[in-house]
Amino acid sequence: MPRLFRYSHQSYSTLRVNRQHSFAQQYALNIYPSDAIYTFIPKNACSTMRTSLAIANGCIRDSSDFNWIHQNNNTFSANLSELAKAKYTFVILRCPYARLLSVYLDKIVNRNNPAWGYVDLHKRKIDVDDITFEFFVKSMSNERVRNADIHWMPQTNFLVYEDYDDYFALEDLGTAAQVLKDKIGLELVDARPLTKHGSDGYQKLAKRKPYKRSPLELLAYKSEGFMPSIRTMYNDELLACVKKAYKNDIALYKKKLGADNLFVS
């Protein structure tokens, strides 16, 4: 059976102008030694995976050169032939509630480029410091906002195939590492200590309703070694917003990986 592409048959236009397929194709990355394809989804261990692929594909020697990946997001993007002939395909999914919080604490609180892009989405009628987590989550009900940046865009947008050989949970990356080593000889190199994107080493922030606090306030707490937990950053209203806005991501996660690692199923 040939591999069926997820978005190609949803439009009768020439494939090269099929925006959904073209978008997903650029995030389907070759692992050349094993003729495998990995779909790269931002905020889903993507730095670890891109570093591991760069080493496997012979472009860098080891993790000391990990900054190479930031200028080479599309270097390993697969063409149509490579996608169709792939011997093995896989993707790493993440709990949508955790992913949205991760991008907020990383990109918005730290005032990285996506934060300023988010301000532009609101026609500069807000300031970065107005973007509380509550405001951020509620804004995802707007499809234009939800699809505006790859870091919080739905995970299903990145899937080039209708189905993959393996789906892995970010929450169980150890299993993914062992399976990938056994199946295609890929050694995962943990890039989290290098990128410092994780929350390891932080104490839990003991403040009421942290989802209402400004990014500047949260950044100050972060600099002091404190980070809010996912449990304190969501109330029932925000959970409902994510459940509706990312319903396809949640459904896919439950179907392929079960509900055990979802914050709310």
C-alpha positions in Angstrom: 0.0 0.0 0.0 1.4 3.5 -0.9 1.6 6.1 1.9 -1.5 8.4 1.7 -0.8 12.1 2.1 -3.0 13.8 4.5 -3.9 17.0 2.6 -3.2 16.2 -1.1 -6.6 14.7 -1.9 -8.5 17.5 -0.2 -7.9 19.8 -3.1 -7.8 19.2 -6.9 -5.4 22.0 -7.5 -1.8 21.4 -8.5 0.0 19.9 -5.5 2.7 22.6 -5.5 0.0 25.2 -4.8 -1.8 23.1 -2.2 -1.0 25.2 0.8 -1.8 22.6 3.5 0.3 19.9 1.8 3.2 22.3 1.0 3.3 23.5 4.6 3.3 20.0 6.1 5.9 18.8 3.5 8.5 21.4 4.6 8.3 20.0 8.1 8.8 16.4 7.0 12.5 15.9 7.5 14.8 13.2 6.0 16.9 10.9 8.1 19.1 9.8 5.2 21.0 6.8 6.5 17.7 5.0 7.2 15.4 6.4 4.5 13.1 7.6 7.3 10.9 10.7 7.6 10.4 12.6 10.9 7.7 15.2 11.1 9.0 18.2 13.0 6.5 20.0 15.3 7.7 23.0 17.2 7.7 22.7 21.0 7.6 18.9 20.7 11.3 18.1 21.6 12.1 19.7 18.3 15.6 21.0 19.3 16.5 17.5 20.5 15.2 15.9 17.3 16.8 18.4 15.0 20.2 18.1 16.7 19.9 14.3 16.5 19.1 14.5 12.8 21.9 16.9 12.1 24.4 14.4 13.7 22.8 11.4 12.0 22.9 13.1 8.6 26.5 14.0 9.0 26.1 17.8 9.2 27.5 18.4 12.7 29.9 16.3 14.7 28.1 16.4 18.1 25.8 18.5 20.3 28.5 21.2 20.8 27.4 22.5 17.4 23.7 22.5 18.1 23.2 26.1 17.1 23.6 25.0 13.5 20.0 23.7 13.6 18.5 27.2 14.0 19.6 28.3 10.5 18.7 24.9 9.0 15.1 24.2 9.8 14.3 23.2 6.2 17.7 21.7 5.2 16.4 18.2 5.5 12.9 18.8 4.1 11.8 15.9 2.0 10.6 16.1 -1.6 7.6 14.2 -2.9 9.6 11.2 -4.0 11.3 10.9 -0.7 8.0 11.2 1.2 6.4 8.5 -1.0 9.4 6.1 -0.8 10.1 6.4 3.0 10.8 3.1 4.7 9.8 4.4 8.1 7.9 7.5 9.4 7.3 8.9 12.8 6.1 11.9 14.7 6.2 13.1 18.3 3.0 14.5 19.8 2.5 16.5 22.9 -0.4 17.2 25.3 -1.9 20.4 23.8 -2.5 21.9 27.3 1.2 21.5 28.2 2.4 22.6 24.7 0.4 25.9 24.9 1.8 26.6 28.4 5.3 25.8 27.2 5.2 28.2 24.3 3.8 30.9 26.5 6.5 30.6 29.2 9.2 30.3 26.6 8.2 32.8 23.8 5.8 35.2 25.4 7.3 35.6 28.9 10.8 35.7 27.5 9.7 38.3 24.9 11.1 36.4 21.9 10.1 37.2 18.3 6.7 35.3 18.5 5.6 37.6 21.3 6.0 40.7 19.1 4.3 38.9 16.2 1.4 38.2 18.6 1.2 41.9 19.3 1.1 42.6 15.6 -1.8 40.1 15.3 -3.7 42.5 17.6 -2.7 45.5 15.4 -0.5 46.8 18.2 -3.5 47.6 20.3 -1.9 45.6 23.1 1.5 45.6 24.7 3.5 42.5 25.3 3.0 42.9 29.0 -0.8 42.7 28.5 -0.5 39.1 27.3 -1.4 37.2 30.4 -1.7 33.4 30.0 -5.5 33.9 30.4 -5.6 36.4 27.5 -3.3 34.2 25.4 -5.4 31.0 25.8 -8.7 32.8 25.2 -7.3 34.3 22.0 -6.7 30.8 20.6 -10.5 30.6 20.0 -9.8 32.9 17.0 -8.7 30.7 14.1 -6.6 33.5 12.6 -4.6 33.9 15.8 -4.4 30.1 16.4 -2.8 29.5 13.0 -0.5 32.5 12.9 2.6 31.1 14.5 4.2 27.6 14.2 4.8 27.4 18.0 1.2 27.4 19.0 -0.4 26.2 15.7 -2.3 22.9 16.0 -0.1 19.9 15.7 -2.3 18.3 13.0 -1.3 21.1 10.6 2.2 19.6 10.4 1.2 16.1 9.6 2.1 15.3 5.9 0.8 11.7 6.1 -2.6 10.3 6.8 -0.9 7.8 9.1 2.6 7.2 10.5 4.4 4.1 11.4 4.9 5.3 14.9 3.5 8.0 17.1 5.4 8.9 20.2 4.5 11.0 23.2 6.8 13.8 24.3 5.8 12.8 27.8 7.5 9.4 27.3 10.5 10.4 25.3 12.5 7.5 26.8 10.3 5.0 24.9 10.8 6.9 21.7 14.5 7.0 22.1 14.7 3.2 22.6 12.3 2.4 19.7 14.2 4.8 17.3 17.5 3.3 18.2 16.2 -0.2 17.7 14.3 0.4 14.5 16.5 2.9 12.6 19.7 3.3 14.7 18.9 6.9 15.5 20.6 8.1 18.7 18.6 10.9 20.5 20.8 13.7 21.8 19.0 15.6 24.6 19.3 19.3 23.7 17.3 20.6 26.6 20.4 21.5 28.7 21.7 23.4 25.7 18.5 25.3 24.8 17.4 25.8 28.4 13.7 25.6 27.2 12.6 23.2 29.9 11.3 23.8 33.4 13.6 21.4 35.2 15.4 22.9 38.1 12.7 25.5 38.9 10.7 25.6 42.1 6.9 25.8 41.9 5.5 29.3 42.0 3.1 29.6 44.9 1.0 32.5 43.8 -2.8 32.6 43.4 -4.1 32.7 39.8 -0.8 33.0 38.0 -2.7 32.9 34.7 -3.7 36.5 35.4 -0.2 37.7 36.1 1.7 39.7 33.5 4.6 38.3 31.5 7.0 40.7 33.2 5.9 39.6 36.6 6.3 35.9 35.6 9.7 36.7 34.1 10.8 38.2 37.4 9.7 35.0 39.3 11.4 32.9 36.6 14.7 34.8 37.1 14.4 34.0 40.8 14.0 30.3 40.0 10.2 29.9 40.2 7.8 28.7 37.5 4.1 28.1 37.7 2.8 24.5 37.4 0.4 23.5 34.7 -2.2 22.8 37.3 -2.2 26.4 38.6 -2.1 28.0 35.2 -5.5 26.6 34.1 -9.0 27.1 35.4 -12.1 25.5 34.0 -12.7 28.3 31.5 -9.2 28.0 30.1 -9.4 24.3 29.9 -12.6 24.5 27.9 -11.0 27.0 25.5 -8.1 24.6 24.8 -10.4 21.6 24.5 -12.4 23.4 21.8 -9.6 25.2 19.9 -7.4 22.1 19.8 -10.0 19.4 19.6 -8.4 17.7 16.6 -5.0 17.6 18.4 -6.6 16.1 21.5 -8.6 13.6 19.5 -5.4 12.4 17.7 -3.4 12.2 20.9 -6.1 10.1 22.5 -6.5 7.8 19.5 -2.8 7.2 19.0 -1.4 7.4 22.5 -4.3 7.2 24.9 -5.3 9.7 27.5 -2.9 8.9 30.4 -0.5 11.8 29.6 -3.1 14.4 28.7 -3.6 17.0 31.4 -7.3 16.8 30.8 -8.8 14.2 28.5 
